[in-house]
Amino acid sequence: MRKLPTLETDRLVLRPFLLSDATVVQRLAGDRAVADTTLTIPHAYVDGLAEQWIVGHEGAWTRHEMAVLAVTEPESGLVGAISLRIELAQQRAELGYWIGVPFWGIGYATEAARAMVAFGFQKLGLHRVYAQHFTRNPSSARVMTKIGMRHEGILREHFFRWGQPEDVAVWGLLRHELP
Ligand SMILES: CC(C)(COP(=O)(O)OP(=O)(O)OC[C@H]1O[C@@H](n2cnc3c(N)ncnc32)[C@H](O)[C@@H]1OP(=O)(O)O)[C@@H](O)C(=O)NCCC(=O)NCCS
């Protein structure tokens, strides 16, 4: 597949990011509550960072490293992001996502994650999709449960975030387990 795909679900369209999304990315991902439970979103989310991030998506896809899609809905437009960090040699990818705070709790992460996981298995031919979350992030655990992932274990104090060690839960789904 040459270009990043567009995926449709009942309520959402997952599409490649556009440079014109940068302002909204900066506003939503710039919320400390969103950055807090991720490993990579910086805080403060300074000017220019969103553009830099978006510009990198196409190359990362072309190099088969990463599929990043904007989570959009008809009324509000961009509400979040969803990604697969791909390791083709191992036929696996790591699922990642964030949703802007005003849109939490209405199932968007779950709906987007389901579509992205199906894409990984069906179109990328993956064998395994896995995901990780800080154990202090129970809503992400719910998302992983709802999409049929299996809890595989806890890596104790595996990452540092904000200078503090974080226990990390690892979840996985194998191709033949796809619900
Ligand atoms: C984690 C995140 C993506 C969830 O997005 P979302 O769109 O609100 O997720 P959903 O609505 O699909 O599902 C959330 C579930 O968590 C539940 N939940 C929310 N807060 C919770 C809490 N404190 N304890 C337990 N469950 C909780 C919700 O009730 C819902 O479950 P339900 O459908 O069984 O009721 C969002 O909170 C977020 O972007 N957080 C910051 C970034 C982040 O942590 N990304 C993931 C890194 S692993």
The ligand as a Tripos MOL2 file, in Angstrom:
@<TRIPOS>MOLECULE
LIG
   48    50     1     0     0
SMALL
NO_CHARGES

@<TRIPOS>ATOM
      1 C1         -7.0590    6.0930   27.2740 C.3       1 LIG1
      2 C2         -7.9460    6.8750   26.3220 C.3       1 LIG1
      3 C3         -7.4110    6.8060   24.9160 C.3       1 LIG1
      4 C4         -9.3580    6.2960   26.3610 C.3       1 LIG1
      5 O1        -10.1360    6.9580   25.3810 O.3       1 LIG1
      6 P1        -11.7290    6.8980   25.3940 P.3       1 LIG1
      7 O2        -12.1930    7.2900   24.0230 O.co2     1 LIG1
      8 O3        -12.2480    7.6500   26.5410 O.co2     1 LIG1
      9 O4        -11.9560    5.3400   25.6100 O.3       1 LIG1
     10 P2        -13.3560    4.5520   25.5010 P.3       1 LIG1
     11 O5        -14.4870    5.5100   25.7180 O.co2     1 LIG1
     12 O6        -13.3410    3.7680   24.2550 O.co2     1 LIG1
     13 O7        -13.2480    3.5400   26.7240 O.3       1 LIG1
     14 C5        -12.8710    4.0030   27.9970 C.3       1 LIG1
     15 C6        -13.3040    3.0190   29.0490 C.3       1 LIG1
     16 O8        -12.5970    3.3060   30.2540 O.3       1 LIG1
     17 C7        -13.5320    3.4370   31.3120 C.3       1 LIG1
     18 N1        -12.9430    4.3150   32.3170 N.ar      1 LIG1
     19 C8        -12.7670    5.6340   32.2680 C.ar      1 LIG1
     20 N2        -12.1580    6.0610   33.4030 N.ar      1 LIG1
     21 C9        -11.9400    4.9580   34.1510 C.ar      1 LIG1
     22 C10       -11.3630    4.7220   35.4310 C.ar      1 LIG1
     23 N3        -10.8580    5.7310   36.1610 N.pl3     1 LIG1
     24 N4        -11.3030    3.4600   35.8880 N.ar      1 LIG1
     25 C11       -11.7900    2.4380   35.1590 C.ar      1 LIG1
     26 N5        -12.3480    2.5810   33.9380 N.ar      1 LIG1
     27 C12       -12.4190    3.8430   33.4550 C.ar      1 LIG1
     28 C13       -14.7750    3.9740   30.6380 C.3       1 LIG1
     29 O9        -15.9150    3.7930   31.4530 O.3       1 LIG1
     30 C14       -14.7830    3.1100   29.3850 C.3       1 LIG1
     31 O10       -15.1600    1.7770   29.6650 O.3       1 LIG1
     32 P3        -16.6530    1.2170   29.4520 P.3       1 LIG1
     33 O11       -16.9640    1.3740   27.9980 O.co2     1 LIG1
     34 O12       -16.5710   -0.1980   29.8970 O.co2     1 LIG1
     35 O13       -17.5590    2.0690   30.3060 O.co2     1 LIG1
     36 C15        -8.0220    8.3880   26.7400 C.3       1 LIG1
     37 O14        -8.3880    8.4560   28.0950 O.3       1 LIG1
     38 C16        -6.7190    9.1140   26.5380 C.2       1 LIG1
     39 O15        -6.4400    9.5960   25.4430 O.2       1 LIG1
     40 N6         -5.8900    9.2070   27.5910 N.am      1 LIG1
     41 C17        -4.6150    9.9230   27.5010 C.3       1 LIG1
     42 C18        -3.6460    9.2750   26.5330 C.3       1 LIG1
     43 C19        -3.4530    7.8090   26.8320 C.2       1 LIG1
     44 O16        -3.4270    7.3900   27.9700 O.2       1 LIG1
     45 N7         -3.3020    7.0290   25.7650 N.am      1 LIG1
     46 C20        -3.1080    5.6010   25.8910 C.3       1 LIG1
     47 C21        -1.7330    5.2980   26.3060 C.3       1 LIG1
     48 S1         -1.5780    3.5500   26.6070 S.3       1 LIG1
@<TRIPOS>BOND
     1     1     2 1
     2     2     3 1
     3     2     4 1
     4     2    36 1
     5     4     5 1
     6     5     6 1
     7     6     7 2
     8     6     8 1
     9     6     9 1
    10     9    10 1
    11    10    11 2
    12    10    12 1
    13    10    13 1
    14    13    14 1
    15    14    15 1
    16    15    16 1
    17    15    30 1
    18    16    17 1
    19    17    18 1
    20    17    28 1
    21    18    19 ar
    22    18    27 ar
    23    19    20 ar
    24    20    21 ar
    25    21    22 ar
    26    21    27 ar
    27    22    23 1
    28    22    24 ar
    29    24    25 ar
    30    25    26 ar
    31    26    27 ar
    32    28    29 1
    33    28    30 1
    34    30    31 1
    35    31    32 1
    36    32    33 2
    37    32    34 1
    38    32    35 1
    39    36    37 1
    40    36    38 1
    41    38    39 2
    42    38    40 1
    43    40    41 1
    44    41    42 1
    45    42    43 1
    46    43    44 2
    47    43    45 1
    48    45    46 1
    49    46    47 1
    50    47    48 1
@<TRIPOS>SUBSTRUCTURE
     1 LIG1         1 GROUP 0 **** ****
